[in-house]
Amino acid sequence: MANDANDLVTNYMTAIKNKDMNKMTELANKWTEWANKTVEISTKPASKPEEAKAWSDFRMKLSEKWTEAAKQMAPAVK
């Protein structure tokens, strides 16, 4: 799941650079699906607290990357 998310962000950033609005929309929808899955996973109790923290940290870093990519989209739309 982590690799899928990293690929998703990378592909989104590529779509922004290419000004491919159709691909950005498609990937934004996939991001929403991924985010919903991660919420579901994170509500399940982790057997080890360090695993829960690592998962939470990963989600936060990936969300930051996605937000940065979305900020880059604004100039691409002009």
C-alpha positions as CSV (number, residue, x, y, z in Angstrom):
1,M,0.0,0.0,0.0
2,A,2.9,2.4,0.7
3,N,4.4,1.8,-2.7
4,D,1.1,2.5,-4.3
5,A,0.7,5.7,-2.5
6,N,4.3,6.9,-3.4
7,D,3.6,6.0,-7.0
8,L,0.3,7.9,-6.9
9,V,2.0,11.1,-5.6
10,T,4.8,10.7,-8.2
11,N,2.3,10.3,-11.0
12,Y,0.3,13.3,-9.8
13,M,3.4,15.5,-9.8
14,T,4.2,14.3,-13.4
15,A,0.6,15.1,-14.5
16,I,1.0,18.6,-13.0
17,K,4.3,19.1,-14.9
18,N,2.6,17.9,-18.1
19,K,-0.5,20.1,-17.4
20,D,-2.6,16.9,-17.9
21,M,-5.9,17.9,-16.2
22,N,-7.6,14.6,-17.0
23,K,-4.8,12.6,-15.3
24,M,-4.8,15.0,-12.3
25,T,-8.5,14.5,-11.9
26,E,-8.2,10.7,-12.2
27,L,-5.3,10.6,-9.7
28,A,-7.1,13.0,-7.3
29,N,-10.0,10.5,-7.2
30,K,-7.5,7.7,-6.5
31,W,-5.9,9.7,-3.7
32,T,-9.3,10.1,-2.1
33,E,-9.8,6.3,-2.2
34,W,-6.3,5.7,-0.8
35,A,-6.9,8.2,2.0
36,N,-10.2,6.5,2.9
37,K,-8.4,3.1,3.0
38,T,-5.7,4.5,5.3
39,V,-8.2,5.8,7.7
40,E,-9.8,2.4,7.9
41,I,-6.5,0.7,8.5
42,S,-5.4,3.3,11.1
43,T,-8.6,2.7,13.1
44,K,-7.6,-1.0,13.7
45,P,-5.5,-1.4,16.8
46,A,-1.9,-2.0,16.0
47,S,-0.2,-4.9,17.8
48,K,2.9,-2.7,18.4
49,P,2.7,1.1,19.2
50,E,5.8,1.8,17.1
51,E,4.0,0.3,14.1
52,A,1.0,2.6,14.6
53,K,3.3,5.6,15.0
54,A,5.3,4.7,11.8
55,W,2.1,4.3,9.9
56,S,0.8,7.7,11.1
57,D,4.1,9.3,10.3
58,F,4.1,7.8,6.8
59,R,0.6,9.1,6.1
60,M,1.5,12.5,7.3
61,K,4.6,12.8,5.1
62,L,2.7,11.5,2.1
63,S,-0.1,14.0,2.7
64,E,2.5,16.8,2.9
65,K,3.8,15.7,-0.5
66,W,0.3,15.6,-2.0
67,T,-0.4,19.1,-0.6
68,E,2.8,20.4,-2.1
69,A,1.9,18.8,-5.5
70,A,-1.5,20.4,-5.3
71,K,0.1,23.8,-4.7
72,Q,2.2,23.3,-7.8
73,M,-1.0,22.7,-9.8
74,A,-2.1,26.3,-9.5
75,P,0.5,27.6,-11.9
76,A,-0.2,24.7,-14.3
77,V,-3.8,25.8,-14.6
78,K,-3.0,29.3,-15.8
